[in-house]
Amino acid sequence: MKVRFAPSPTGFLHIGNARTAVVNHIMARKHGAGYVLRIEDTDRERSTLESEASIIDDLKWLGIEWTEGPDTGGDAGPYRQSERFEIYKKYTEQLLADGTAYPCYCTKEELEASRKDDQGNVVSYTYNGRCRNLSDEEKEIFEKEGRAFTIRFHVPENETVVVKDHLKGDREFKSENIGGDFIIVRSDGVPIYNYIVSIDDTLMGITHVIRGEDHLSNTPKQILVARALGFPEPEYAHQPLIMGEDKKKLSKRHGITSVNLYREEGYLPEALVNYLSLLGWATDSGEEILTEEELVKEFDLNKLGSSAAIFDFKKLRWMNSQYINKYDIAKLTDLFLPYIKEAGYDADAVDRSKLEAIVELIRGSCEVLSDIKNFIGIFLDEVPEPDETTDNRLKSEAAPEIINAAAELFASELTEDNFAEKFIDALNEKTEAKGKPFFMTARALVTMKQKGPDIKLALPLIGFDKVKKRIEFCKNRYC
């Protein structure tokens, strides 16, 4: 078995394409198969080396490994399509020589006219084969006129192409229903995807093509090219597309769609791989939090669902939080550091053992790494500025009594040695407020937040002096 992932470097790695890369990676690991990374960069206007580098970086961040590719080499290279034009030219000459392909001199205006009915309305289009049987004299006339030509593939008549698909079953396509003779080389000499993909898959030894179902309609053309060249047909598995909750194709209006933005927000690669693997598939045990080893062991391509997978952003955040809660504390602290610094704190100046203790306490409140920005100020600011919700809590009817009682406790019986242990219980005994009004106000007083870690556990990490200053601040502002 040999699989491939073949992105076009025209932007960032889309989450749907990342899912395809992940599934191919798992299949390769499960079966000890080769994995080719091929860069399909024939779109000269949109393809960039910067995009290619970004895609490769994101794939490596996800933990995806390939045995052949533009950065690793291999016996079937080059692995950028833009570097394989001489290879494609040889097969184009073969198809032209045996009459399976032919030059088409139709101009853009002629093709546009053929797409319209007598009333000038655009209709369903099938190329009429006008240039298929041109004589040598006619070709010579067109060439003297300076007409540029494309190369078209001669689609055989009355042929049924059966795509044998692991997920879709057998799908039949009639040759007369695929749009007529299709272009395989543009007038500028650049070959077309549906042509060269068959050449590349064969020469690179690809046995299984696992990709999105949006490619299914192109597959008959690719099979016809393979047959014309005497190539074997790979096995296919066309995965259903990922949809938003509105059942429409996942796009930016639904939320984050590129892997680099998930990285920036602070998702862990293990969580993202875990989640993408389970889109359209479920383990027999029903377990959802799985290591890559467990995914490789349980994954079955034939058990992938045939209907669209709904991308649940909330579930992904939940899954990421599960990984954050299980991560080695030292490694997790390192992962949090960039976000602490982005929030404006000199994390390197904080004692490492204290920082790890803070991370241990905060991690349960973080679904993604960037969430630490919302909580780190509790421990590193002298007096954080209350947000609107906290401000409203500290303006509540019960707040002045609690604030004044806290000030009295710090002025009398609480010291640096006993405040962490005694403060909350002593404050509760000293005030009339009980239950939620008390605890939410006490949280606001100590942390300037309404959400976050356990107050009693946070107190020793905040420290006596900071808590005292916050009480003084609240007394001055709210009492």
Summary of the structure (lengths in Angstrom):
residues: 479
radius of gyration: 31.6
end to end distance: 73.6
largest distance: 108.8
contacts: 1439
relative contact order: 0.08
helix: 50%
strand: 12%
